[in-house]
Amino acid sequence: TLESAKNLMGDDSVVSYNKISTEMDLKSILK
């Protein structure tokens, strides 16, 4: 259960990181 919790948190951080980087890319493209 502890490992799965770590995996879930890791996935969330990866998803949020990808979302942030994607938004930054879009802003730089639109600039």
N, CA, C and O atoms as a CHARMM CRD file, in Angstrom:
* protein
*
  124
    1    1 THR  N      0.84100  -1.21600   0.00000 PROA 1      0.00000
    2    1 THR  CA     0.00000   0.00000   0.00000 PROA 1      0.00000
    3    1 THR  C      0.87000   1.25800   0.00000 PROA 1      0.00000
    4    1 THR  O      0.54300   2.24300  -0.66200 PROA 1      0.00000
    5    2 LEU  N      1.98300   1.22100   0.74700 PROA 2      0.00000
    6    2 LEU  CA     2.85500   2.39300   0.78900 PROA 2      0.00000
    7    2 LEU  C      3.46500   2.63900  -0.59100 PROA 2      0.00000
    8    2 LEU  O      3.55200   3.78100  -1.04200 PROA 2      0.00000
    9    3 GLU  N      3.88500   1.56600  -1.25300 PROA 3      0.00000
   10    3 GLU  CA     4.47300   1.71100  -2.59100 PROA 3      0.00000
   11    3 GLU  C      3.44700   2.27400  -3.57700 PROA 3      0.00000
   12    3 GLU  O      3.76100   3.15400  -4.37900 PROA 3      0.00000
   13    4 SER  N      2.22000   1.75600  -3.50900 PROA 4      0.00000
   14    4 SER  CA     1.19200   2.25000  -4.43500 PROA 4      0.00000
   15    4 SER  C      0.89000   3.71800  -4.16800 PROA 4      0.00000
   16    4 SER  O      0.64100   4.48500  -5.09800 PROA 4      0.00000
   17    5 ALA  N      0.91000   4.10700  -2.89800 PROA 5      0.00000
   18    5 ALA  CA     0.67200   5.51500  -2.56400 PROA 5      0.00000
   19    5 ALA  C      1.79400   6.36800  -3.15600 PROA 5      0.00000
   20    5 ALA  O      1.53600   7.43300  -3.71800 PROA 5      0.00000
   21    6 LYS  N      3.03200   5.90500  -3.03200 PROA 6      0.00000
   22    6 LYS  CA     4.15900   6.64300  -3.61400 PROA 6      0.00000
   23    6 LYS  C      3.98700   6.74800  -5.12300 PROA 6      0.00000
   24    6 LYS  O      4.21100   7.80500  -5.71200 PROA 6      0.00000
   25    7 ASN  N      3.58400   5.63000  -5.74700 PROA 7      0.00000
   26    7 ASN  CA     3.41400   5.63300  -7.20000 PROA 7      0.00000
   27    7 ASN  C      2.33600   6.63200  -7.60400 PROA 7      0.00000
   28    7 ASN  O      2.50800   7.36900  -8.57500 PROA 7      0.00000
   29    8 LEU  N      1.23000   6.66300  -6.87100 PROA 8      0.00000
   30    8 LEU  CA     0.15200   7.59300  -7.19400 PROA 8      0.00000
   31    8 LEU  C      0.64500   9.03200  -7.05700 PROA 8      0.00000
   32    8 LEU  O      0.38700   9.85700  -7.93400 PROA 8      0.00000
   33    9 MET  N      1.34200   9.33800  -5.98100 PROA 9      0.00000
   34    9 MET  CA     1.86000  10.69400  -5.78900 PROA 9      0.00000
   35    9 MET  C      2.85000  11.03500  -6.89200 PROA 9      0.00000
   36    9 MET  O      2.84600  12.15000  -7.41300 PROA 9      0.00000
   37   10 GLY  N      3.70200  10.07100  -7.24900 PROA 10     0.00000
   38   10 GLY  CA     4.67500  10.30200  -8.30700 PROA 10     0.00000
   39   10 GLY  C      3.98000  10.59700  -9.62200 PROA 10     0.00000
   40   10 GLY  O      4.36900  11.50800 -10.35200 PROA 10     0.00000
   41   11 ASP  N      2.93300   9.80800  -9.92400 PROA 11     0.00000
   42   11 ASP  CA     2.20300  10.03700 -11.17400 PROA 11     0.00000
   43   11 ASP  C      1.58100  11.43500 -11.16900 PROA 11     0.00000
   44   11 ASP  O      1.62800  12.14300 -12.17400 PROA 11     0.00000
   45   12 ASP  N      0.99900  11.82700 -10.03400 PROA 12     0.00000
   46   12 ASP  CA     0.38100  13.15000  -9.95300 PROA 12     0.00000
   47   12 ASP  C      1.41600  14.24400 -10.21800 PROA 12     0.00000
   48   12 ASP  O      1.14900  15.19200 -10.95700 PROA 12     0.00000
   49   13 SER  N      2.59600  14.10800  -9.61300 PROA 13     0.00000
   50   13 SER  CA     3.61900  15.14100  -9.79700 PROA 13     0.00000
   51   13 SER  C      4.07300  15.18600 -11.24600 PROA 13     0.00000
   52   13 SER  O      4.33300  16.26000 -11.78900 PROA 13     0.00000
   53   14 VAL  N      4.16700  14.01700 -11.87200 PROA 14     0.00000
   54   14 VAL  CA     4.58200  13.97700 -13.28100 PROA 14     0.00000
   55   14 VAL  C      3.51900  14.63700 -14.14900 PROA 14     0.00000
   56   14 VAL  O      3.84500  15.40800 -15.05200 PROA 14     0.00000
   57   15 VAL  N      2.25300  14.34000 -13.88200 PROA 15     0.00000
   58   15 VAL  CA     1.16500  14.91600 -14.67100 PROA 15     0.00000
   59   15 VAL  C      1.14800  16.43700 -14.50700 PROA 15     0.00000
   60   15 VAL  O      1.04000  17.16900 -15.49100 PROA 15     0.00000
   61   16 SER  N      1.25500  16.90500 -13.27500 PROA 16     0.00000
   62   16 SER  CA     1.23100  18.35500 -13.03800 PROA 16     0.00000
   63   16 SER  C      2.44000  19.02200 -13.69200 PROA 16     0.00000
   64   16 SER  O      2.32900  20.12300 -14.23100 PROA 16     0.00000
   65   17 TYR  N      3.60500  18.34900 -13.64300 PROA 17     0.00000
   66   17 TYR  CA     4.81200  18.91200 -14.27200 PROA 17     0.00000
   67   17 TYR  C      4.61000  19.02200 -15.77600 PROA 17     0.00000
   68   17 TYR  O      4.94900  20.03700 -16.38400 PROA 17     0.00000
   69   18 ASN  N      4.04900  17.95800 -16.37700 PROA 18     0.00000
   70   18 ASN  CA     3.81600  17.97900 -17.82300 PROA 18     0.00000
   71   18 ASN  C      2.82700  19.08700 -18.17300 PROA 18     0.00000
   72   18 ASN  O      2.99400  19.77000 -19.18300 PROA 18     0.00000
   73   19 LYS  N      1.79900  19.27000 -17.34700 PROA 19     0.00000
   74   19 LYS  CA     0.79700  20.30400 -17.61000 PROA 19     0.00000
   75   19 LYS  C      1.44300  21.68900 -17.55300 PROA 19     0.00000
   76   19 LYS  O      1.18900  22.53800 -18.40700 PROA 19     0.00000
   77   20 ILE  N      2.28300  21.90800 -16.53400 PROA 20     0.00000
   78   20 ILE  CA     2.93800  23.21700 -16.38900 PROA 20     0.00000
   79   20 ILE  C      3.85500  23.48200 -17.57000 PROA 20     0.00000
   80   20 ILE  O      3.84100  24.57300 -18.14000 PROA 20     0.00000
   81   21 SER  N      4.66400  22.47300 -17.94300 PROA 21     0.00000
   82   21 SER  CA     5.60100  22.67000 -19.05900 PROA 21     0.00000
   83   21 SER  C      4.84000  22.90800 -20.35500 PROA 21     0.00000
   84   21 SER  O      5.27100  23.70000 -21.19300 PROA 21     0.00000
   85   22 THR  N      3.70600  22.22500 -20.52300 PROA 22     0.00000
   86   22 THR  CA     2.90800  22.41000 -21.73800 PROA 22     0.00000
   87   22 THR  C      2.34100  23.83100 -21.79600 PROA 22     0.00000
   88   22 THR  O      2.34700  24.46300 -22.85200 PROA 22     0.00000
   89   23 GLU  N      1.85200  24.33100 -20.65400 PROA 23     0.00000
   90   23 GLU  CA     1.30900  25.68700 -20.62000 PROA 23     0.00000
   91   23 GLU  C      2.40700  26.70300 -20.92700 PROA 23     0.00000
   92   23 GLU  O      2.16700  27.67900 -21.63800 PROA 23     0.00000
   93   24 MET  N      3.61500  26.47800 -20.39200 PROA 24     0.00000
   94   24 MET  CA     4.71900  27.39600 -20.65700 PROA 24     0.00000
   95   24 MET  C      5.05700  27.38200 -22.14600 PROA 24     0.00000
   96   24 MET  O      5.31600  28.42700 -22.74300 PROA 24     0.00000
   97   25 ASP  N      5.05100  26.17700 -22.74300 PROA 25     0.00000
   98   25 ASP  CA     5.34300  26.07500 -24.17500 PROA 25     0.00000
   99   25 ASP  C      4.30600  26.85300 -24.97700 PROA 25     0.00000
  100   25 ASP  O      4.65700  27.58500 -25.90200 PROA 25     0.00000
  101   26 LEU  N      3.02800  26.69900 -24.62600 PROA 26     0.00000
  102   26 LEU  CA     1.97600  27.39800 -25.35600 PROA 26     0.00000
  103   26 LEU  C      2.15600  28.90600 -25.23100 PROA 26     0.00000
  104   26 LEU  O      1.99300  29.63600 -26.20800 PROA 26     0.00000
  105   27 LYS  N      2.49300  29.37500 -24.02200 PROA 27     0.00000
  106   27 LYS  CA     2.67200  30.81900 -23.81900 PROA 27     0.00000
  107   27 LYS  C      3.82400  31.33500 -24.66800 PROA 27     0.00000
  108   27 LYS  O      3.72000  32.39700 -25.28200 PROA 27     0.00000
  109   28 SER  N      4.92800  30.58200 -24.70500 PROA 28     0.00000
  110   28 SER  CA     6.09200  31.03900 -25.47600 PROA 28     0.00000
  111   28 SER  C      5.77600  31.02600 -26.97000 PROA 28     0.00000
  112   28 SER  O      6.28000  31.85700 -27.72500 PROA 28     0.00000
  113   29 ILE  N      4.93200  30.07200 -27.39100 PROA 29     0.00000
  114   29 ILE  CA     4.57000  30.00500 -28.81800 PROA 29     0.00000
  115   29 ILE  C      3.66100  31.18000 -29.17200 PROA 29     0.00000
  116   29 ILE  O      3.81100  31.79400 -30.22900 PROA 29     0.00000
  117   30 LEU  N      2.71700  31.48900 -28.28200 PROA 30     0.00000
  118   30 LEU  CA     1.76400  32.56900 -28.56300 PROA 30     0.00000
  119   30 LEU  C      2.43100  33.94100 -28.44300 PROA 30     0.00000
  120   30 LEU  O      1.97800  34.90900 -29.05400 PROA 30     0.00000
  121   31 LYS  N      3.51300  34.02300 -27.65200 PROA 31     0.00000
  122   31 LYS  CA     4.13900  35.32900 -27.41900 PROA 31     0.00000
  123   31 LYS  C      4.58100  35.99300 -28.72600 PROA 31     0.00000
  124   31 LYS  O      5.12500  37.09700 -28.70500 PROA 31     0.00000
